[in-house]
Amino acid sequence: MSTAAPVRQLDPASVAELRRSAARVLDAFGSSATHPGLLARIAREAAALSPAVRHQCRPVDTAHGLFVLRGLEVDDAGIGPTPASWAVAGDAAAEWDVVLLLLATAMGNPIAWEGQQEGRFVHNIVPTAGREQEQTGASSDVLLSPHTEDAFHPGRAHLLMLCCMRNPDDIATTAASVREVRLTDEDMDCLSRPVLPILPDDAYVEAQGFAGEPPKVPTVWRSEDGPTLRFDPAYTPLGEAPAAYRAAYHRLEGELSRVSRAVSLRPGEVLVVDNDLVVHGRVPFTARYDGTDRWLKRASVRVPGRRSRPEAEALEHGYGQAALEAHAAA
């Protein structure tokens, strides 16, 4: 497993610019990152960001399918203790919600989900007591299996952003790009057929009770720019597939494991992942629940006009889940 990841460095002037923009937004809305007018103000601020900042927010441009944005720094005492769960986080470290949304808006349109974390556009990812064994971001004791973010839904993000607030134990996020795997044409052809559904994960309780027939979807396909994938083995009923499909799927799993890299984020670093190319996960760890545990903030982004997915996805019901999209200022 590789530990290297492409890095983009924000210069001090760009960092100061982002902090000034975030301060203006929070001053206007009483330091709340969930105010109804916040997103429109963020869109205006993002539209005015300098070319230097926007250059670092350019599309992912390597086969790795990801990069780490550096230069921002976290005041560990100032952000307060790691929340016990997303549900009690409230506006903890609200400045970072705004900074992350500024960056996300420079990259595309941030999205939220009605059925996840109360429709927030920035999620707090923290270990939660009683959820240690789940295949969600609230787990800790188990390996979070490599997966496409929100793979069950046709409206899933094109980009996933993970901003590190705290990571004293150097717990790694894992990431692997389909552009770096080696698959035979036969395996590509097999996995490009819509054989199995991807079911909603445990973060979407309402979606798991949806009565519609689960749509069968391809695992990989060939886009104009190269192979892309939609992958979540923990929520894919692989046992229902023919033996040849299962064998090809397992070979893909093995290849993703072979090319996987471990990215241990430091406070202030932002990992940006192309969700059409890269599956991500997390190594197991033992949570302390004492206010010092690993704490990430997560934002999801759609890129307007991007055509990287099969047209048939437009016919999927999305298990009744609706995405909320924040549009950049004109």
C-alpha positions as CSV (number, residue, x, y, z in Angstrom):
1,M,0.0,0.0,0.0
2,S,1.4,3.4,-1.0
3,T,1.3,6.4,1.4
4,A,2.0,9.1,-1.2
5,A,-0.7,11.4,-2.4
6,P,-0.4,14.4,-4.8
7,V,-0.3,17.7,-2.8
8,R,-1.5,21.2,-3.6
9,Q,-0.1,23.9,-1.4
10,L,-2.1,27.0,-0.5
11,D,0.2,30.0,-0.1
12,P,-0.2,32.3,3.0
13,A,-2.0,34.9,1.0
14,S,-4.6,32.4,-0.2
15,V,-5.1,31.1,3.4
16,A,-5.6,34.6,4.7
17,E,-8.1,35.3,1.9
18,L,-10.1,32.2,2.7
19,R,-10.2,33.1,6.4
20,R,-11.3,36.7,5.7
21,S,-14.1,35.4,3.4
22,A,-15.2,32.9,6.1
23,A,-15.2,35.6,8.8
24,R,-17.4,37.8,6.6
25,V,-19.9,35.0,6.2
26,L,-20.0,34.1,9.8
27,D,-20.3,37.8,10.9
28,A,-23.3,38.2,8.6
29,F,-25.1,35.1,10.1
30,G,-24.3,35.1,13.8
31,S,-21.6,32.4,13.6
32,S,-24.1,29.8,12.4
33,A,-23.1,27.5,9.6
34,T,-26.7,26.4,9.0
35,H,-28.4,29.8,8.5
36,P,-30.8,29.7,5.5
37,G,-29.0,32.6,3.8
38,L,-25.5,31.2,4.3
39,L,-25.2,29.3,1.0
40,A,-26.1,32.3,-1.2
41,R,-23.5,34.4,0.6
42,I,-20.9,31.7,0.3
43,A,-21.6,31.5,-3.5
44,R,-20.9,35.2,-3.8
45,E,-17.8,35.0,-1.7
46,A,-16.5,32.0,-3.7
47,A,-17.1,33.8,-7.0
48,A,-14.8,36.5,-5.8
49,L,-11.9,34.2,-4.8
50,S,-8.6,35.0,-6.4
51,P,-7.1,33.1,-9.3
52,A,-4.5,31.6,-6.9
53,V,-7.1,29.9,-4.8
54,R,-9.2,28.8,-7.8
55,H,-6.1,27.3,-9.4
56,Q,-5.7,25.0,-6.4
57,C,-9.4,24.1,-6.7
58,R,-9.0,22.9,-10.3
59,P,-10.2,19.5,-11.3
60,V,-8.4,16.4,-10.1
61,D,-5.8,15.9,-12.9
62,T,-3.9,12.7,-12.2
63,A,-4.7,9.0,-12.5
64,H,-4.5,8.9,-8.6
65,G,-7.9,10.6,-8.7
66,L,-7.2,12.7,-5.6
67,F,-5.1,15.3,-4.0
68,V,-4.4,16.8,-0.5
69,L,-4.8,20.5,-0.1
70,R,-2.4,21.9,2.5
71,G,-1.7,25.3,4.1
72,L,-4.6,25.7,6.4
73,E,-4.0,25.3,10.1
74,V,-6.3,24.3,13.0
75,D,-6.3,25.8,16.4
76,D,-6.8,22.6,18.4
77,A,-7.9,24.4,21.6
78,G,-10.2,26.7,19.7
79,I,-12.2,24.1,17.9
80,G,-13.2,22.4,21.2
81,P,-13.5,18.7,22.0
82,T,-14.3,16.2,19.4
83,P,-18.2,15.9,19.4
84,A,-19.6,12.6,20.7
85,S,-21.7,12.2,17.5
86,W,-22.7,14.3,14.6
87,A,-26.1,14.8,16.2
88,V,-24.6,16.9,19.1
89,A,-22.0,18.7,17.0
90,G,-24.2,21.6,16.2
91,D,-22.0,24.5,14.9
92,A,-18.8,23.2,16.4
93,A,-15.8,24.6,14.5
94,A,-18.3,26.5,12.3
95,E,-15.5,28.5,10.6
96,W,-14.3,25.3,9.1
97,D,-17.7,24.5,7.7
98,V,-17.6,27.8,5.9
99,V,-14.0,27.4,4.7
100,L,-14.8,23.9,3.3
101,L,-18.0,25.2,1.6
102,L,-16.0,28.1,0.0
103,L,-13.6,25.5,-1.4
104,A,-16.4,23.2,-2.4
105,T,-18.2,26.0,-4.2
106,A,-15.0,26.9,-6.1
107,M,-15.0,23.3,-7.3
108,G,-18.7,22.9,-8.2
109,N,-22.0,22.8,-6.4
110,P,-22.1,21.4,-2.8
111,I,-24.8,18.9,-2.1
112,A,-26.6,17.6,1.0
113,W,-29.1,14.8,1.6
114,E,-32.5,15.2,3.3
115,G,-32.1,11.9,5.0
116,Q,-28.5,12.3,6.3
117,Q,-27.3,14.6,9.1
118,E,-30.5,16.7,9.0
119,G,-29.7,18.0,5.5
120,R,-26.5,19.7,6.5
121,F,-24.0,20.6,3.7
122,V,-21.0,19.8,5.9
123,H,-21.0,16.6,7.9
124,N,-19.1,15.9,11.1
125,I,-17.4,12.5,10.9
126,V,-16.6,11.3,14.4
127,P,-16.6,7.9,16.1
128,T,-19.9,7.3,17.9
129,A,-20.4,5.0,20.9
130,G,-22.6,2.0,20.0
131,R,-21.8,2.3,16.3
132,E,-18.3,0.9,16.3
133,Q,-19.1,-2.1,14.0
134,E,-21.1,-0.2,11.3
135,Q,-20.0,0.4,7.7
136,T,-20.5,4.1,8.1
137,G,-18.3,7.0,9.1
138,A,-19.4,6.7,12.7
139,S,-17.7,3.4,13.1
140,S,-14.2,2.7,14.5
141,D,-13.5,-0.9,15.5
142,V,-13.9,-2.3,11.9
143,L,-12.2,-1.6,8.6
144,L,-14.4,0.8,6.7
145,S,-14.5,-1.1,3.4
146,P,-13.4,0.9,0.3
147,H,-16.5,2.3,-1.4
148,T,-17.9,5.0,-3.7
149,E,-19.5,7.7,-1.6
150,D,-23.4,7.2,-1.7
151,A,-22.9,4.6,-4.3
152,F,-26.6,3.6,-4.1
153,H,-27.8,6.9,-5.6
154,P,-27.6,8.3,-9.1
155,G,-27.2,11.8,-7.8
156,R,-24.1,11.0,-5.7
157,A,-21.3,13.5,-5.6
158,H,-18.6,13.8,-8.2
159,L,-16.1,15.0,-5.6
160,L,-15.7,14.1,-1.9
161,M,-13.9,16.5,0.4
162,L,-12.5,15.4,3.8
163,C,-11.1,18.1,6.0
164,C,-9.1,17.0,9.1
165,M,-9.9,18.8,12.4
166,R,-8.1,16.3,14.6
167,N,-6.2,13.1,14.1
168,P,-3.8,12.5,17.0
169,D,-3.4,8.8,16.2
170,D,-2.6,9.2,12.5
171,I,-5.6,7.1,11.5
172,A,-5.4,6.7,7.7
173,T,-8.1,7.2,5.1
174,T,-7.5,4.6,2.3
175,A,-8.0,5.4,-1.3
176,A,-7.7,3.5,-4.6
177,S,-8.2,4.6,-8.2
178,V,-9.8,2.5,-10.9
179,R,-7.4,4.3,-13.3
180,E,-4.5,2.5,-11.7
181,V,-5.9,-1.1,-11.7
182,R,-5.2,-3.8,-14.2
183,L,-8.3,-5.6,-15.5
184,T,-8.6,-7.7,-18.6
185,D,-11.1,-6.7,-21.3
186,E,-13.2,-9.7,-20.3
187,D,-13.4,-8.5,-16.7
188,M,-14.3,-5.0,-17.8
189,D,-17.0,-6.3,-20.1
190,C,-18.4,-8.5,-17.4
191,L,-18.4,-5.8,-14.7
192,S,-19.9,-3.2,-17.0
193,R,-23.1,-5.2,-17.2
194,P,-25.9,-4.2,-14.8
195,V,-26.1,-7.4,-12.8
196,L,-26.6,-6.3,-9.2
197,P,-28.0,-3.4,-7.2
198,I,-26.1,-1.3,-4.7
199,L,-28.3,-1.0,-1.6
200,P,-28.5,2.1,0.7
201,D,-26.0,2.1,3.5
202,D,-26.9,2.4,7.2
203,A,-26.7,6.2,7.2
204,Y,-29.9,6.2,5.2
205,V,-32.5,4.4,7.3
206,E,-35.5,5.7,5.4
207,A,-34.0,4.6,2.1
208,Q,-33.5,1.1,3.4
209,G,-37.2,0.8,3.8
210,F,-38.0,2.0,0.3
211,A,-40.5,-0.3,-1.4
212,G,-39.3,0.0,-5.0
213,E,-37.4,-2.7,-6.9
214,P,-33.6,-2.1,-6.4
215,P,-32.1,-1.1,-9.8
216,K,-29.3,-3.2,-11.1
217,V,-26.2,-1.1,-12.0
218,P,-22.8,-1.6,-13.6
219,T,-19.7,-1.7,-11.4
220,V,-17.3,-0.2,-13.9
221,W,-17.7,1.4,-17.3
222,R,-15.6,3.1,-20.0
223,S,-16.1,6.9,-20.2
224,E,-14.4,9.2,-22.7
225,D,-11.6,9.9,-20.3
226,G,-11.0,6.3,-19.0
227,P,-12.6,3.7,-16.7
228,T,-14.9,4.9,-13.9
229,L,-16.6,2.8,-11.2
230,R,-19.5,2.6,-8.7
231,F,-18.5,0.3,-5.9
232,D,-19.7,-0.6,-2.4
233,P,-19.2,-4.3,-1.6
234,A,-20.6,-4.0,1.9
235,Y,-24.0,-3.1,0.4
236,T,-23.9,-5.2,-2.8
237,P,-25.6,-8.7,-2.7
238,L,-22.7,-10.4,-4.5
239,G,-24.0,-13.8,-3.6
240,E,-26.9,-13.3,-6.1
241,A,-24.5,-12.9,-9.1
242,P,-23.3,-15.6,-11.4
243,A,-19.9,-17.2,-10.6
244,A,-18.1,-15.4,-13.5
245,Y,-19.3,-12.0,-12.3
246,R,-18.3,-12.8,-8.7
247,A,-14.9,-13.8,-9.8
248,A,-14.4,-10.6,-11.8
249,Y,-15.7,-8.5,-8.9
250,H,-13.2,-10.2,-6.5
251,R,-10.4,-9.5,-9.0
252,L,-11.4,-5.9,-9.0
253,E,-11.3,-5.9,-5.2
254,G,-7.9,-7.4,-5.3
255,E,-6.6,-4.8,-7.7
256,L,-8.0,-1.9,-5.7
257,S,-6.3,-3.3,-2.7
258,R,-3.0,-3.6,-4.6
259,V,-3.1,0.1,-5.7
260,S,-4.5,1.5,-2.5
261,R,-2.8,4.3,-0.7
262,A,-3.1,5.3,3.0
263,V,-3.5,9.0,3.6
264,S,-3.1,10.1,7.2
265,L,-4.4,13.6,7.3
266,R,-3.0,16.3,9.5
267,P,-5.2,19.0,11.0
268,G,-6.1,21.6,8.4
269,E,-5.4,19.3,5.4
270,V,-8.2,18.6,3.0
271,L,-8.4,15.4,1.0
272,V,-10.2,15.8,-2.3
273,V,-11.3,12.5,-4.0
274,D,-12.8,12.0,-7.4
275,N,-15.9,9.9,-6.5
276,D,-16.1,8.5,-10.0
277,L,-12.6,7.1,-10.0
278,V,-11.6,6.5,-6.4
279,V,-13.0,4.3,-3.6
280,H,-12.2,5.4,-0.1
281,G,-12.3,3.7,3.3
282,R,-10.6,3.9,6.7
283,V,-8.4,1.7,8.8
284,P,-9.8,0.4,12.2
285,F,-9.0,2.2,15.4
286,T,-10.0,2.2,19.0
287,A,-12.0,5.3,20.0
288,R,-11.5,6.9,23.4
289,Y,-14.7,9.0,23.5
290,D,-12.8,11.6,25.6
291,G,-13.0,14.6,23.3
292,T,-9.6,13.8,21.6
293,D,-10.7,11.3,18.9
294,R,-10.3,11.7,15.2
295,W,-12.6,14.4,13.7
296,L,-13.2,15.1,10.0
297,K,-15.6,17.4,8.2
298,R,-17.0,16.1,5.0
299,A,-18.5,18.0,2.0
300,S,-19.9,16.5,-1.3
301,V,-19.7,18.3,-4.6
302,R,-21.4,17.9,-8.0
303,V,-19.5,19.3,-11.0
304,P,-21.9,21.0,-13.5
305,G,-21.9,19.5,-17.0
306,R,-19.8,16.5,-16.1
307,R,-20.5,13.4,-18.1
308,S,-18.9,10.5,-16.5
309,R,-21.8,8.2,-15.8
310,P,-24.1,5.9,-17.9
311,E,-27.3,7.6,-19.2
312,A,-29.4,4.8,-17.6
313,E,-28.7,6.3,-14.2
314,A,-31.2,9.0,-14.9
315,L,-34.0,6.4,-14.7
316,E,-33.2,5.2,-11.2
317,H,-35.4,6.1,-8.3
318,G,-32.6,6.7,-5.8
319,Y,-34.6,4.8,-3.1
320,G,-36.7,7.9,-2.5
321,Q,-33.8,10.0,-1.4
322,A,-33.5,13.6,-2.6
323,A,-30.3,15.6,-2.9
324,L,-30.2,19.3,-2.1
325,E,-27.9,21.2,-4.3
326,A,-26.3,24.6,-3.6
327,H,-25.6,26.5,-6.9
328,A,-22.7,28.8,-7.4
329,A,-23.4,32.5,-8.1
330,A,-23.9,33.5,-11.7
